Amino acid sequence: MTGRTEYPRPQFVRETWRSLNGEWEFAFDDADRGLTEKWYASGGPFAQTIQVPFVYQCALSGIGSSEPHDIVWYRKSVELEEPDAQTDILLHFGAVDYDTKVYVNGCLAGTHTGGCTPFSVNITNYLKAGMQEIVLRVFDPHTDEFIPRGKQFWREKPDAIWYTNSTGIWQTVWLEWVPKKHIENVTYKVRFDEGRVDICCRGARVSAQDMLQYRVFLEGARIAEGSTAWIAETAEASVDVICSQIFHLNIHDEGISWTPEHPVLFDVELSLVEADGNIRDRAASYFGFRKIHTENGMVYLNNKPYYQKLVLDQGYWREGLLTAPEDAAFVRDITLAKDMGFNGCRKHQKAEDPRFLYWADRLGFLVWGESPSPVMYSKATAGQMLCEWREIVERDYNHPCIVAWVPLNESWGVPQIERDRCQQHFALTMYHYLHALDDTRLVVSNDGWQMTETDICAIHNYRHGGKDEPEIYAQYREMLADREGLIRNPSTWRSIYVDGYSYRGEPIMLTEFGGIAYDAARCSGWGYTCADTEKEFLEAYSRVIDAVYASKALWGFCYTQLTDVEQEINGLLTYDRKPKCDVKKIREINERPHRCCITHNPPS
């Protein structure tokens, strides 16, 4: 078994890389002896093996124990030739949960705190002739309520809305050979209304005599190329993508814009060229030409009103927990969701693997980007959230599929936000901070309720009643019918906006609802209401969608949820991704006309 083998960073591709997924030596360190006994240098009691990138709690790791262990160690021997004087070797980690120390040949080479973002270590100066030894110590305090944990439970067995904990490496580990003088990254700022894209690269050890060369392709045809100088390790170019050549290409009626219906992507080749014409570094990338904004109570995609039909996606798998068992699993999830008539998802309490975002870009699937939340609030927690979100935005900025950021959900991590000014300031800070990092996307301040300033009024309401509760369903339809009902009648004791903030005309979306439990093959599990047969399930789904579509105020929704997860059986698919009913019937329901589209008027 070799683990996941696909290229792990699809937005910035080099040819010289090597996966380190597969078997690693592994040890628990419940007594916290490893640092004192120098397991990173002395060998240590690595009595087990584990399949990376799967956490020890899941079956695909080869261990499959849900017993909590706060400290774990990894070790792998890797044979590497010493690089030449012009080359560095970088050791990359897609994500390690939570606090990581990296040792190479007995020396501390790097550290990272945070469970959902990538980090890299330049290991060149730690290498020796022949075999290299890489050791990791990971600390993941499973009962700590102040670190971002998302849906990970602090107890051994999952329960209610909480799932099995994850500790350690859960995304790809890999090596990359780069010239000492190289392109570090690229950012694409799409200026949709101007027909341009700004390309900005950061370089390492570049000089004023070096140049960045770029070539932009659409469907294999080169539409733009040029070069620009490096200034203070940065190179920038503004590229017109609406040039005369583009209209000679065989482009569909929607033109060059990226949408879920027509996910057009531009391919880019980047080269770092020295003064003598020598190409020192190359990388391949891509971008999508799209714009998202709000106006008149509606969301606009590429300056056209766009009704979002999202599905809540927890991103868990039976065999791998947070880690997909294979790259094709991402394709299956997106394809099944689109087959059911959804045009996107809200990734819930998880910063998803870049491979999922790559396939969402390629297949055409909107994504609301979220991150794991802590349970409680502290000043240290606030600082860590700011740090993790900076890393999330830096990693995912170029993905056209992402149209919104969701820094907070249902007041998790800010439980006293209703009246605690400190927590309100934090929520407001996150809103403005994300806009400061990324002014090309929408930001939802606190999805569900108790919002401060926000680009979308995102409301949760599961009070739709069961098949034998017509009065509750009638009340549900009335609550969703117009703005007054949605804003003034929250589904819980929590207000839609906190003290001092109010609705200001932003689009209103129902971003959690449904959660209908049904699985004919299981006798246990839960949801917000239940159905006993496939017919009842479809009828219940039809009822809740009809209530949404009858609303004069809603401009989109996010249904709970795509798949079952452990004890939850409220998915449209089982935990093993088997549809619970004919997906075409779900699609037929989702494709019914909604009131705002029928009237062609903004929500009211």
C-alpha positions, 0 to 999 in steps of 0.5 A, a space after each residue: 500500500 503506497 497511500 495517496 499518490 496524486 500531485 498534492 498542490 495542483 495550483 502550482 505544479 513542478 515536475 521534480 517531486 516525490 511522495 512520501 505517503 505510505 508506510 511510516 514507523 509510528 509510536 504513541 507517547 502518552 507519558 510524554 517521554 519522547 523529547 526527554 529521551 530524544 526519540 528524534 535522534 536515539 531511535 525511540 520505541 517505534 513499535 507500530 507502522 502507519 499508512 500516511 496520510 491517514 490518521 491512526 483513528 481511521 481504518 486506512 491507517 492500518 491502526 484504526 483505534 479511536 482511543 485518544 492519544 495526545 502525543 504521537 511520533 512518526 519516523 521514516 527513512 528516505 534515501 536521498 542524494 545530496 543536491 547540487 549547490 544550486 538546488 534545495 530540497 523542500 519537505 512539504 506537509 499538506 496538513 498535520 493536526 495539530 502542533 508539529 515538530 519536524 526533525 531531520 537526522 536528529 536536528 529540529 528543522 521546523 515547527 508548525 501550529 494549526 491542523 488544517 493548513 500546509 507548511 514546508 521545511 527546507 531540509 537541505 542543510 540537514 542532509 547527510 550522505 545516503 539515508 535520511 531520517 525524518 521524525 515528527 512529534 505531533 501534539 493534539 490535545 483532544 480535550 482542549 476546547 480552545 484550539 480549532 477542532 471542528 467536528 472532532 469529538 473530545 471523547 472516544 466515541 462519536 455522538 450527536 453532531 460530533 465525529 471521531 477525533 483525528 490526530 497527526 498527518 492527514 494530508 500528503 507528505 512530499 519532497 520537492 526539488 527547487 532551484 535556490 533561485 525559484 518562484 515561490 508562489 503565484 496569485 491571480 487577481 481577476 479584474 472581471 469588469 476590465 477583462 484583465 487578470 493581475 499575475 503576481 509572483 513572489 520569488 526567492 533569491 531573485 535579482 533585478 536582472 532576472 525576469 518572470 516570463 508568463 504564457 497564458 493558454 485557453 483550450 490549448 491556444 496561447 492567448 497572451 505572453 510577456 515578461 516582467 522584471 523582479 522588484 524586491 522579490 516580487 514580479 507583477 503583470 496585468 494581462 488582457 485576456 479579452 484580446 482579439 485572438 480569443 474570439 477566433 477560438 471555439 468558445 461556447 456561448 457563455 464565453 470565457 467566464 468560469 461558472 458551474 455550468 461552464 467551468 472554463 479555466 486558463 492554463 498558465 506557464 511561469 518561468 524564472 529567466 536569468 539575464 543570460 536567457 537561462 531558465 532557472 525555474 518553471 511552474 504550471 498553474 491555472 485560473 478561472 475568470 469570474 466575479 462574485 458580488 451582491 446587489 439588490 438582495 441577490 448574489 451575482 456571478 459574473 454580473 448576472 443574478 445567480 441562485 445558489 443551490 448548495 449542499 452541506 458537505 462534512 468531508 468525512 469518509 468511513 475508511 479515512 475520516 477527514 482524508 479521502 481514500 483516493 483522489 477519485 472520491 472527490 470526483 464522485 462526491 462532486 459529480 453526484 451532487 451535480 447530478 442531484 441538481 446542486 451547483 455547489 457545497 458549503 464545506 462544513 468545519 473543514 478546510 478541504 484538501 486542495 485536490 477537492 478544490 482542484 476538481 471543483 474548479 475543473 468540474 464546475 462546483 461552487 464552494 463556501 470555504 470554512 475552517 474548523 472552529 474552537 468550542 470556546 473563546 480566548 485571546 490566544 484562540 483569536 490569535 490562532 484563528 487569524 493565523 490559520 485563516 491567513 494560511 487558508 486564504 494564501 493556499 486557496 486564493 486562486 481557486 475560482 470555485 471558492 466564492 465565500 469564506 465562512 470564519 464562524 459557524 453558529 457562534 462556535 468559539 464565540 459562545 457569548 457573542 450576543 452581548 460580549 463586546 470582545 467576542 463581537 469585535 472578534 467576529 467583526 475583525 474576522 469579517 474585515 480581516 478576510 476582506 483585507 486578505 481577499 477582496 474578491 469573495 463574500 464573507 459570512 460573519 457567523 453562519 446561522 445566527 448572531 451575525 455582526 456585519 456580513 455579506 450574506 444573511 445566513 440563517 439556519 432553520 430545521 423546524 420544518 416538522 415531520 410527515 405527521 406535523 402539518 401545523 409545524 410545517 405551515 409555521 415553517 413556510 410562514 417563517 420563510 415567506 418574507 424578510 420579516 418572518 426570516 429576520 424576526 422569527 429565528 428558529 432558536 432563542 438566538 437572534 439573527 443579528 447580535 445587539 447593535 447590528 441589524 439587517 442591511 439589505 444583504 442577500 438572505 440564504 437558508 444555509 442549514 435546513 432539512 437533515 431528514 434521517 433515512 437509511 433502510 439498511 440501518 436501525 439506528 442513527 439520527 436526523 432532525 426529522 425522519 422518513 421510513 421509506 424512500 417514498 416518504 424521504 422524497 416527499 419530505 425533501 420535496 416539502 422542505 424545498 417547496 417551502 424554500 422556493 415559495 419564499 419571496 426573500 430567500 436567494 439560495 440555500 444549503 441543504 443538510 447534508 450530502 452524506 451520512 457521517 457515522 451516527 448521522 443518517 441525514 444524508 442524501 447519500 449513505 456514508 459509503 456514497 450510495 444514493 438513498 433514492 434515484 438522484 434524478 428525482 432529487 434533481 427534478 425537485 431541485 430544478 423546480 422554479 423558485 419564486 424569485 426567478 419566476 417574478 424576475 424581481 429582487 427578493 422582498 
